[in-house]
Every structure is written in structure tokens, then in C-alpha cells.
Amino acid sequence: MILCVCPSPAVDVTYDVARLSVGATVRVTRVTRRPGGKAVNVARVLHAIGEPVHVLAPVGGTTGAEFAAGLAALGVPTTLVPSSCPTRSTVTVVADDGTTTVLSEPAAVDCWDALREAVTELVAHADVVVASGRLPEGAPDDAFATVVEIARAAGRPVVVDTSGPALLAALAAGPTVVKPNADELAEIAGVADGSAPVAAAGRLAASSGATVVASLGADGAVACTAGPAGERAWHGRPAAPLAGNPTGAGDAAVAGIARALRHDPHAASPPVELLRDAVALGAAAVLSPVAGDVDAAHHADQLAGVTVHELADVR
């Protein structure tokens, strides 16, 4: 199974509106409430396409109870660690023209030691480990690095999707794959902006030894590796630009990475098929109205259309 470690779970509320006007009364045409958080979105996508998953997360308060009930209703296996900190909510407002606005409450935990112990117990039964999301208040700065160390000690591939100091700490622990977006990549790679993702990903792969998959929105993603012969990079593109809700596309891409590693533990080098699956699931997720949802038929269609080619210049 694929273990999805979610330190910052949420109840995701999605509002569909005709148009979002700041300072005005806006009528909501549809409300959807789902268990969320980045690693939970990863797990839901994997579950939807038939991959075995297990979610580890802290829960607290009435929103925590709603979160737990939602995952149970979906049939997603879980280990939930009680916390006195209420589980947060996020609100996503999606307008008819595709404009998406996300309001994200801060997350907090007071049970990191119990979460760390649960990771150690569950990794023994996992094929792949995913650690995803922002670290909540109350978790140590090296929390994701600790997850990476536990996974590596057990010989399991581990995928990390976070940003800033948490990502830097995780990289030092030696993850198999990291998946920043272009802006997150620029921040930690010391590049002036997100306009040179291939160079930034190559620099990060060379300094860390990890395979770096950088999501590029509608333009797909790039994957970079580094070895004795230098850096190599590949670009994966969907068959055509897609309109829809991009909120969960990055999480779906992580699901594609984890899926590829479950079926081939060596898929990160070279990462051609891994990148193909990441781009296909990310594109399929855009076609779903709610983050964490994906239609298996859309995934199959997108997988058939993704193109991956190696880039000649990583600089």
C-alpha cells in the first residue's frame, strides 16, 4: 500500500459561484464538503484509480470528526491520532470562468510524538511513503526529514511535497522524489524567480541526489536527475490544455509519482514513466470539480495523450 502522511488535514469546503466579486454578496450555487489536506488528496486520487492507500493524520474537534467520517464513507483506510487542536477547514471558491480562490486556515498539532511513532509502525506495511503539505504549528521543523529517515531505514521509496525550510530539511535526509511547483523550487534553489524551472530543478537534483519533479501548471511538469554524467531532464506535457479546477492538480501529480514507484521502485531513474503518470493524473484532476477527485476514465484518456521527451540542456 501507499502510506500518505498528512500532518495538516482539513475539511475542504468548495463553493461554486457564477462570479466572485470582492466586497459584494455572492450567491453560492453548490457547496461540497470533503476530507482534505494535500496528502489526503493524494490518497483519494490513488483510491479512485484502485491503488491501495492508508492515511495517517491528526484529528481534533468537530471538524476532525467530520474529516474521519468523510474518509470512512469513501472507504479510505486510516490511522487517526487524537489531538486537542481542532482540525482546520479550507474554503475554495470556483467561479464559472475557472477562477479559483482558496482560503486556508492555519493548522496546529500537539501530538507529533504519537504521529512519529505511527509512521514507524505503518512504514513496515507500506510499499511507498508520501509526506505532503505544510507543517502545522507544533510540529518540529525537521518533521518531514524524520519521515524520510524512517522510510529510508525501512528501504521504502519516499515522496515529499512541501516547501521552504521543511523541504530543505527533507532534502538533506535523502528522499527519493520531491515535487515542488515552479515558485517553491525557485525559493529553495536560489533562482531569482520561477521562470527557469529546469535549471533550478537540475541544481536541486545535483545538490540533493533526489529526483526533482517540478509542476508547471498547464504546461505539465519537468523531472530532473543527477549522476556521474551530470544532470538530465525530461519534460512531460498533456495532449492539450485543459480548463477546470486546478486546485488539486499538484496533489494528483504526487499520486502519479507514488503509483509509479509502487509498481516499479526504480521508476525515479530514469523518471520517464513516473513523469508520464504524474502529468496524466494532474491533468485528469483538473477535469474534476473538487480537489482530490479524479475519474479513472479521464486518467486513462490523459495517460494515452501525454508526451515525454528528454531535454538537451538542463542549464
Beta strands, then each sheet from edge to edge (+ up, - down):
strand 1: 2-5
strand 2: 10-17
strand 3: 28-36
strand 4: 53-59
strand 5: 78-82
strand 6: 88-95
strand 7: 100-104
strand 8: 128-132
strand 9: 158-161
strand 10: 177-178
strand 11: 211-215
strand 12: 221-227
strand 13: 230-237
strand 14: 307-311
sheet 1: 5+ 4+ 1+ 8+ 9+ 10+ 11+ 12- 13+ 14-
sheet 2: 3+ 2- 6- 7+
end
